[in-house]
Amino acid sequence: MTPVQFVPVSFLEKSSFTVLMVSEDEGDTKAKLIDGDYKTFWNSKWWGCTFPCYFSIDLSEKTAMSGVSLAFRDYTPSSGHPGKFNIYVADSWDGSDAATTWTKVLSDGTVELKSGSGVKKGSSLEFTFQFSNVVYGKIIKYEVTEPGKDTDFASMVEFTPLFDN
């Protein structure tokens, strides 16, 4: 049996990532999840999104991850921030979200968007979430199970997996 080789952090560039699936996408904005631009954003269908809303990203190589960094538009009542969310990983993409075997690595995450919270990045707020253990996978999924206060859709400025050294 050949040992699994993991890609070192320095070799994983977002340019090699691919957004595989989004549950709903308003205006084909999914590429903005990983474009490195804190002025652009993805969002689900505006007002009336069917929850859960989610997206899946192919990292191009199986790798060790210690968490995620999530950037959201600065708080306004209609910013699309999550009430609760989950993060999953998988070793491979099986052609659809339903056919893929997922492992939940973060459950019922919450974001409190308010003045003084998060790390300011332009007009965005970035939050870091550590997994309880280092996880391994090639595909990562973000799932919003409940909308945030005063919103009825999902939105994100930038999604960044944190790689374990």
N, C-alpha and C positions, 0 to 999 in steps of 0.2 A: 504494500500500500504506500503510495506517494504522500509525503507530508503536505499539508496545506500551506501554501506560501501567502503571506499577507504583505500588502503593499505598504512601504514606509510612508509616513505622513507627508513628507516633502514631495512625494510623487503624485499625490492626488490633487488634481486641479479641478475646480468647478467646471472648467471648459470640457472635461471628460464626462461630466454627469449628464443624464438624460431624464427629463420628466416623463415618466411612462404613462401615468393615468391621473386624471383629476375627476372627481365625482361630478362636479359642475364647474363651468368656466365661463365667465362673462367676457366675451370678446377675445378669446384665445390669448389669455394673459399668462399661461402656465410657465413659459420660459423666463418670466420675470422673477420667479421664485429663486433662481440660481444665477442671475445675471451680474451679481456683485454691485448693483446700482441701488443705493438706498433712496432713490427718488421714484423708483418704479415699484409696482406691486401687482400681485395676483389677487383676484377675488372670485368667489363663487357667484352664482346668480344673485343679483341685488334683490334684497327684500323678498323673502319667500323661499329661501333656500331650503331644501329638504335635508335635514340632519340625520345621520352624520355626513359631514362634508370632509373630503380627504384628498390627498395626493400621494403618489408614490414616485420615488426617485431612484434610478439605477446609478450607483456610484462607480461603475465600470470595473471594479475589482472588489473581491471580498477583503474586508479590512476590519480592524479593531476600532470600536467607537466607545467613547466614554460619556457622551452626552450630545446635546444639540444646542445651538444658538438660534433663537427665533427673533426676528425683527418685525415689529408692527408699526403701522402709522401711529403718530403721536395721538394720544387719546382725544377723541371727540365722541359724542354719543353715537355716531354712525360710522365708526372706524372698522368694524368687522372683526374685532378682537374676540378670542375664544372665551367662553365661560369655563368649559372643561375640554381637555384634549388628551389623546393617547399617542404614543409612539410605538411602532412595530418595526422589526427587521425580518428579513428573509434571505436565504442563501441564493435563491434564484427567482426569476419571474416566470410564472407558468402561463402567460398569455392573458390573464385577467386577474383583477383583484381577488375575486371570489375563488379562483383556482389556486392561488398562491398560498403556501403554508407560512403563516405569520407567527412570530413570537412577540408578545407584548413586553416592552422593556421600560415603559413609563406609563403609569396609569393615573387618570384623573388629574393631569397637570392643570394648573390655573395660572392666569396672568392678571395682575392687578395694574391696570394702566391708570396711573394718576401722576400728578406733579411730583417729581423727585424719584419716581420708580424707573428701573431699567437704566441702561447706558444710552445716552443720547448719541445718535448717529444722524446728523442732519436733521430732518424733520421726523425721524423714526426713533423708536425706543427698542433696544435690544435686550433680550433676557437669555440667560444661560441656565440650562437644566442638566444636571449630572445624572447618569444612570446609577443604580445601586451597585452594579458590577460592569466591568468591561464586556461589551457584547460584540459578536462577529456577524457580519452580513455584507451582502452586496446590494441589497435593496432596502430602502428605508421608507416608512410610511408615516404620515402625519394625519391624524383623524380628529376633527372637532366634533364632539358629541353633544355639546350644548353651546348656544350662542352667548356672547357676553351681554352685559347690561345694555339696554337700549339699542340692540342691534339684532338683525335677523338674517345675517349672512356671514360668511367666513372670508378673511382677507389676511395676507401676509406680505411683507416687504422683501424679506430675505430669509432663506432656510439654509442653515450651515451645520452639517454634522461635525462633531468634535472628535478628532482622532486620537487614539491612545498611542503614546510614544513608547 
